[in-house]
Amino acid sequence: MKAFAITDVGKMRTTNQDFVFSSMDPVGNLPNLFIVADGMGGHKAGDLASRYTVESFINDVRNSEEENPISIIEAAIRTANEALMDKAMESVDYEGMGTTLVVATIVDHSLYIANVGDSRLYLVNNEIMQITRDHSLVEEMISLGELDKEKARVHAKKNIITKAIGAEVELIPDFFEVECSPGDIILMCSDGLSNMIEDKDIKNIINEGTELSDIAHRLIKVANNNGGKDNIAVVLIEPGFDEVNLC
């Protein structure tokens, strides 16, 4: 297995509210763990929200006695959500803060994913497949047939999300389980990447690269060249399965 994680402030922001975590080593009872969080709120609150949520999530995973990866992740999301809501009550500067969260772990040949908000996880091989579903207003409009994906990319309300860590007590994340195949690359990212680069171009950049670090820096460079309107978070994972050990 190989992995690389990086964030970038982008071209338009002065602070970086994106936070990433990447561990190929066990974290508690999870054999590995990868996270992207995109904070929201005021000047201080967004940065704190993403970092505080990830740290709370990791701490809960480390202390969990559960064995099932979904159970571990679900409980940790619930704990992190409660912790952030409590933190928001400590100061008026923190009022309304929240964060997206996309989490992944690979167990044997299965990829387990949870997401809240509009940060994404893609599976890239010869094609690119968005595994997560955005919790956003424009995604709901697409589902209702009121908007197509091309118009959604430039919609005035495309940054309005409908679900976030810290925004509601009864938070229900989405969970996904997919099987990996030889040659797969997993991409986790904030909307600072996905809003700036079309999926087909993301696929081409990934497939044209060799080292994950080079691919990540190339993705960030292109996103910034296309406007860099937001912070950018990228986590790339190469599970490393060979042709004999099929998923």
C-alpha positions in Angstrom: 0.0 0.0 0.0 1.1 3.6 -0.8 -0.6 6.8 0.3 0.0 10.6 0.1 -1.9 13.4 1.7 -1.6 17.2 1.2 -3.6 20.4 1.5 -3.2 23.8 -0.2 -4.7 27.2 0.7 -5.6 27.9 -2.9 -5.5 31.2 -4.7 -8.4 33.1 -3.1 -8.3 32.2 0.6 -6.0 33.5 3.3 -6.5 30.6 5.7 -6.6 26.9 5.2 -9.7 25.2 6.6 -9.0 21.8 5.1 -7.5 19.1 7.2 -6.3 15.6 6.2 -5.1 12.5 8.0 -3.3 9.5 6.4 -2.1 6.4 8.2 -1.1 3.1 6.5 -0.5 1.7 10.0 -3.3 0.5 12.3 -5.3 3.1 14.2 -7.1 1.2 17.0 -8.8 -1.8 15.4 -8.7 -0.3 11.9 -5.8 -1.5 9.8 -5.4 1.9 8.2 -7.2 5.2 8.1 -7.6 8.1 5.7 -9.6 11.3 6.3 -10.5 14.6 4.6 -12.3 17.4 6.4 -13.3 20.7 5.0 -14.2 23.2 7.7 -16.7 26.0 7.6 -17.3 29.0 9.7 -15.6 32.3 10.5 -11.9 33.1 10.3 -11.0 30.9 13.3 -13.9 28.5 13.4 -13.5 26.6 10.0 -9.9 25.8 10.7 -10.7 24.6 14.2 -13.8 22.7 13.1 -11.9 20.4 10.7 -8.9 19.8 12.9 -10.9 19.3 16.1 -13.3 16.9 14.4 -10.5 14.8 12.9 -8.6 14.6 16.2 -11.8 13.7 18.1 -12.6 11.0 15.5 -9.1 9.5 15.6 -9.1 9.4 19.4 -12.5 7.6 19.5 -11.2 5.0 16.9 -8.1 4.4 19.0 -10.2 3.7 22.1 -12.9 1.6 20.4 -13.3 -2.1 21.3 -15.5 -2.7 18.3 -14.2 -5.0 15.5 -16.5 -4.1 12.7 -15.1 -1.2 10.7 -18.5 0.4 10.0 -19.4 0.2 13.7 -16.1 1.8 14.6 -16.5 4.6 12.1 -20.1 5.2 12.9 -19.5 5.6 16.6 -16.5 7.8 16.0 -18.5 10.1 13.8 -21.2 10.4 16.4 -18.6 11.2 19.1 -16.9 13.8 16.9 -20.2 15.4 16.0 -21.1 15.8 19.7 -17.7 17.1 20.6 -17.8 19.8 17.9 -21.2 20.9 18.9 -20.0 21.2 22.5 -16.9 23.1 21.3 -19.1 25.6 19.4 -20.8 26.6 22.6 -17.5 27.8 24.1 -17.2 31.0 22.2 -19.4 33.3 20.0 -16.5 33.1 17.5 -17.3 29.4 17.0 -21.0 29.8 16.5 -22.2 27.9 13.4 -19.0 26.2 12.8 -19.0 22.7 11.1 -17.1 20.5 8.7 -17.5 18.0 6.0 -15.9 14.6 6.7 -15.0 11.7 4.4 -13.4 8.6 6.0 -12.0 5.5 4.4 -10.3 2.3 5.5 -9.2 -0.8 3.6 -9.8 -4.1 5.3 -8.6 -7.1 3.3 -9.8 -6.1 -0.2 -12.8 -4.1 0.8 -12.9 -0.3 1.0 -15.2 1.0 3.7 -16.3 4.7 3.4 -18.3 7.2 5.3 -19.1 10.7 4.3 -20.9 13.8 5.6 -21.1 16.9 3.4 -19.6 17.4 -0.1 -16.1 16.2 0.2 -15.7 13.2 -2.0 -14.1 9.8 -2.6 -13.4 8.6 -6.1 -12.2 5.2 -7.4 -10.0 5.6 -10.4 -8.8 3.0 -12.9 -9.6 3.1 -16.6 -12.6 5.1 -15.5 -13.4 7.4 -12.7 -16.3 6.7 -10.3 -17.5 9.0 -7.6 -18.4 6.6 -4.7 -19.7 9.2 -2.2 -22.8 11.3 -2.8 -22.7 15.0 -2.0 -24.9 16.2 0.7 -25.6 19.5 -1.1 -28.5 21.6 -2.3 -27.5 21.2 -6.0 -27.2 17.4 -5.6 -30.7 17.3 -4.3 -31.8 19.4 -7.3 -30.1 17.0 -9.6 -31.8 14.0 -7.9 -35.2 15.8 -8.4 -34.4 16.4 -12.1 -34.3 20.2 -11.6 -30.7 20.5 -12.6 -28.1 18.7 -14.7 -24.6 18.1 -13.6 -23.0 20.5 -16.0 -25.2 23.4 -14.8 -24.6 22.3 -11.2 -20.9 23.0 -11.5 -21.5 26.7 -11.9 -24.7 27.1 -9.9 -24.8 30.1 -7.6 -25.8 27.8 -4.6 -23.4 24.9 -5.3 -21.5 25.5 -2.1 -24.6 25.1 0.1 -24.3 21.8 1.9 -27.3 20.0 3.6 -25.4 17.9 6.1 -22.3 18.6 8.2 -20.5 17.6 11.3 -21.5 20.0 14.1 -24.8 21.1 12.4 -27.3 18.7 13.9 -27.6 16.4 16.8 -29.1 13.4 15.0 -26.5 13.1 12.3 -26.8 10.2 9.9 -23.7 9.7 7.6 -23.7 7.8 4.4 -21.8 4.5 4.3 -20.4 2.6 1.3 -18.5 -0.6 0.8 -16.8 -1.4 -2.5 -14.3 -4.0 -3.7 -10.9 -2.9 -4.9 -9.3 -4.2 -8.1 -5.7 -4.3 -9.2 -4.6 -0.9 -10.5 -7.2 1.1 -8.6 -6.3 4.5 -7.2 -8.4 6.0 -4.5 -8.8 9.8 -4.4 -10.3 11.6 -1.5 -10.7 15.4 -1.8 -12.5 18.5 -0.7 -14.6 20.5 -3.1 -11.7 22.9 -3.6 -10.4 20.2 -6.0 -13.7 18.8 -7.5 -15.1 22.2 -8.2 -12.0 23.3 -10.0 -11.3 20.2 -12.2 -13.8 18.1 -14.1 -13.9 14.4 -13.3 -12.5 13.3 -16.7 -9.5 15.6 -16.2 -8.9 14.3 -12.7 -8.8 10.8 -14.2 -6.4 11.8 -16.9 -4.0 13.4 -14.4 -4.1 10.4 -12.1 -3.6 7.9 -15.0 -0.7 10.0 -16.5 1.2 10.0 -13.2 3.5 7.5 -11.5 4.3 8.6 -8.0 1.3 9.6 -5.8 3.1 12.7 -4.5 3.6 13.9 -8.1 0.0 13.3 -8.9 -1.2 15.1 -5.9 0.9 18.2 -6.6 -0.2 18.1 -10.2 -3.9 18.0 -9.2 -3.3 21.0 -6.9 -1.5 22.9 -9.6 -4.2 22.4 -12.1 -6.9 23.4 -9.5 -5.1 26.6 -8.8 -4.5 27.3 -12.4 -8.2 26.9 -12.9 -9.0 29.6 -10.3 -8.0 28.1 -6.9 -11.2 29.5 -5.4 -11.1 27.4 -2.3 -8.7 25.4 -0.1 -7.7 22.1 -1.7 -7.3 18.8 0.1 -6.0 15.6 -1.6 -5.5 12.1 -0.3 -4.3 9.5 -2.8 -4.2 5.8 -1.9 -2.8 2.9 -4.0 -3.9 -0.4 -2.3 -1.2 -2.3 -4.2 -3.1 -5.5 -4.9 -1.5 -7.6 -7.6 -3.1 -9.7 -10.3 -2.9 -12.9 -8.3 -4.4 -11.6 -5.1 -7.6 -10.3 -6.6 -10.2 -8.4 -4.6 
